[in-house]
């Protein structure tokens, strides 16, 4: 996302917002749906967990790169 937007010539506010939006972790609503419909409960919980852990790194890196 960062490379593509910069290659297309977009400016700083658009690039920063778009890149940080893609770095946001998965929403916990996924777990609620999995529990409600009793489908892929463990997979949904682990996806949200790993997404949250990864977002700590990716959001920090992307904030540093877009400043």
C-alpha positions as a Python dict, from the first residue, in 0.01 Angstrom:
ca = {
    (1, 'X'): (0, 0, 0),
    (2, 'X'): (274, 243, 97),
    (3, 'X'): (483, 175, -211),
    (4, 'X'): (185, 178, -446),
    (5, 'X'): (48, 509, -324),
    (6, 'X'): (387, 676, -331),
    (7, 'X'): (449, 538, -681),
    (8, 'X'): (117, 684, -794),
    (9, 'X'): (222, 1021, -653),
    (10, 'X'): (-21, 1063, -365),
    (11, 'X'): (65, 1312, -93),
    (12, 'X'): (134, 1272, 276),
    (13, 'X'): (-214, 1293, 434),
    (14, 'X'): (-368, 1037, 199),
    (15, 'X'): (-73, 797, 221),
    (16, 'X'): (-56, 811, 601),
    (17, 'X'): (-427, 748, 646),
    (18, 'X'): (-448, 468, 389),
    (19, 'X'): (-142, 284, 519),
    (20, 'X'): (-251, 303, 883),
    (21, 'X'): (-599, 186, 788),
    (22, 'X'): (-455, -130, 634),
    (23, 'X'): (-244, -191, 947),
    (24, 'X'): (-545, -190, 1181),
    (25, 'X'): (-604, -534, 1336),
    (26, 'X'): (-904, -757, 1272),
    (27, 'X'): (-1218, -653, 1456),
    (28, 'X'): (-1338, -865, 1752),
    (29, 'X'): (-1685, -889, 1590),
    (30, 'X'): (-1542, -1189, 1403),
    (31, 'X'): (-1526, -1380, 1731),
    (32, 'X'): (-1883, -1284, 1818),
    (33, 'X'): (-2011, -1417, 1485),
    (34, 'X'): (-1808, -1736, 1522),
    (35, 'X'): (-1952, -1798, 1868),
    (36, 'X'): (-2306, -1715, 1761),
    (37, 'X'): (-2305, -1950, 1463),
    (38, 'X'): (-2067, -2204, 1624),
    (39, 'X'): (-1835, -2207, 1324),
    (40, 'X'): (-1453, -2176, 1332),
    (41, 'X'): (-1444, -2043, 1687),
    (42, 'X'): (-1080, -2129, 1756),
    (43, 'X'): (-967, -2000, 1417),
    (44, 'X'): (-1148, -1670, 1463),
    (45, 'X'): (-1002, -1618, 1809),
    (46, 'X'): (-648, -1695, 1694),
    (47, 'X'): (-685, -1471, 1387),
    (48, 'X'): (-782, -1176, 1608),
    (49, 'X'): (-500, -1253, 1852),
    (50, 'X'): (-231, -1271, 1585),
    (51, 'X'): (-374, -966, 1413),
    (52, 'X'): (-348, -766, 1734),
    (53, 'X'): (9, -883, 1800),
    (54, 'X'): (114, -807, 1444),
    (55, 'X'): (-46, -465, 1449),
    (56, 'X'): (187, -353, 1725),
    (57, 'X'): (480, -398, 1489),
    (58, 'X'): (317, -298, 1161),
    (59, 'X'): (150, 17, 1291),
    (60, 'X'): (473, 134, 1451),
    (61, 'X'): (671, 72, 1135),
    (62, 'X'): (413, 239, 911),
    (63, 'X'): (387, 544, 1137),
    (64, 'X'): (765, 580, 1122),
    (65, 'X'): (770, 540, 742),
    (66, 'X'): (489, 787, 670),
    (67, 'X'): (624, 1076, 877),
}
